[in-house]
Structures are given as structure tokens and as C-alpha cells.
Amino acid sequence: MKLIIAYIQPHALNDVKQELYMAEVKKISVTNAMGCGQQGGYVEHYRGVEVEVNLLKKVRIEIAVNDNFVKPTVDAIIKGARSGEIGDGKIFVLPIEECIRIRTGETGNVAIG
């Protein structure tokens, strides 16, 4: 069992969701996030004052999958989010020690679904 965490550009979310659906990955959590990476930030002017904006809007996607779904899930996220520009995002794959479905008490691979 793995937890896949991806940070992507907000405008890529619909494309990523479509790619995940085609890869038969339908259970995801999405959160708005702010951060910066290699692209840094930008400078803008507000009422004549220069303001450095170094936290940019991102979307965080979390998906818990069984081991046989890791590669299709990662490939779908890359296909939907890649523009080839700096700031496309990052994907992290972490091990999950245990998963428990609250409603039934099922554990392990069965609980992830």
C-alpha cells in the first residue's frame, strides 16, 4: 500500500482528474495549498509598493493505492499535469503501514479498495 502525494498547478487539476479516471483511480483527496519551488515567485506592484510574492497557489492531491496501482496512478498524474515548464509540480510516493475502513473495520489492501 502506498500514499501518493502530488503538488500540481491548479489549472491542471481537471486534466489530472480525467487521466486518473481513465486509469481507473477514482478515490482522491484534493486540497488547496501554497508553496514555491524552483520557479521561486514573482514581484508585483500594489498601490505603488513593490511586493514579492513567493508563495504560489498549488493543488495537493492525495491518493492511497494498492501496490499494483502505483505506476498507473503516477503515470496519469504526470500525463495530466506536465506542461514542460518549471512549476509543473512534484509527486511523492510513501509507504502506508496500515489502512482501516471505519464503516466496516476492514484492514489492509481490502480497506483501500
C-alpha positions in Angstrom: 0.0 0.0 0.0 1.3 3.4 -0.9 0.2 7.0 -0.4 0.8 9.2 -3.4 1.0 12.9 -2.8 1.2 15.3 -5.7 1.6 19.0 -5.9 0.3 20.4 -9.2 -0.7 23.7 -10.8 -4.4 24.5 -10.1 -5.2 24.8 -13.8 -4.1 21.2 -14.4 -6.5 19.6 -11.9 -9.2 18.8 -14.4 -6.8 17.1 -16.8 -5.2 15.1 -13.9 -8.7 14.0 -12.7 -9.6 12.9 -16.2 -6.4 10.9 -16.6 -6.9 9.3 -13.2 -10.4 8.3 -14.1 -9.2 6.7 -17.3 -6.6 4.8 -15.2 -9.5 3.6 -13.0 -8.3 5.6 -10.0 -11.4 7.2 -8.6 -10.7 7.9 -4.9 -8.7 11.1 -4.4 -8.5 13.9 -1.9 -7.8 17.4 -3.1 -6.6 20.4 -1.0 -5.6 23.9 -2.0 -2.0 24.7 -1.0 0.5 27.4 -1.3 4.2 27.0 -1.8 7.2 27.6 -4.1 9.9 25.5 -5.6 12.5 26.1 -8.3 10.4 28.8 -10.0 10.6 30.9 -6.9 8.0 33.7 -7.1 7.4 37.0 -8.7 7.3 40.7 -7.9 4.2 42.8 -8.4 3.2 46.4 -7.5 0.3 47.2 -5.3 -0.6 50.9 -4.8 2.9 51.9 -5.8 4.6 49.5 -3.4 6.7 46.6 -4.7 5.5 43.3 -3.2 7.4 40.0 -3.6 5.1 37.0 -3.9 7.0 33.8 -3.2 4.1 31.5 -2.2 2.2 30.4 -5.3 -1.1 28.6 -5.5 -0.8 24.9 -5.9 -3.2 21.9 -5.5 -2.3 18.9 -3.3 -3.7 15.6 -4.3 -3.5 12.6 -2.0 -4.3 9.1 -3.2 -3.9 5.8 -1.3 -3.5 2.9 -3.6 -2.5 -0.8 -3.5 0.9 -1.5 -4.9 -0.3 -2.6 -8.4 -1.9 0.9 -8.9 1.2 3.0 -8.1 2.6 3.1 -11.6 -0.7 3.8 -13.4 -1.5 6.5 -10.8 1.8 8.2 -11.1 1.7 8.0 -14.9 -1.8 9.5 -15.0 -0.8 12.4 -12.8 2.3 13.1 -15.0 0.2 12.9 -18.2 -2.4 15.3 -16.9 0.0 17.8 -15.2 3.0 18.0 -17.4 3.4 21.2 -19.4 7.2 21.0 -19.7 7.6 24.3 -17.8 9.2 24.9 -14.4 6.5 24.6 -11.7 4.6 21.6 -13.1 4.9 20.0 -9.6 6.2 17.1 -7.7 5.0 13.6 -6.8 5.9 11.8 -3.6 5.3 8.0 -3.0 5.2 6.9 0.6 4.6 3.6 2.2 1.4 3.1 4.2 1.7 1.0 7.3 -2.0 0.3 7.8 -5.4 1.3 6.4 -8.7 0.8 8.2 -12.1 1.3 6.8 -14.1 2.9 9.6 -17.5 1.7 8.4 -16.7 -2.0 8.2 -13.5 -2.4 10.2 -11.8 -3.9 7.2 -8.0 -3.5 7.1 -5.1 -3.6 4.6 -5.5 -3.8 0.9 -9.2 -4.5 1.1 -9.8 -1.3 3.0 -8.1 0.9 0.4 -10.4 -0.5 -2.3 
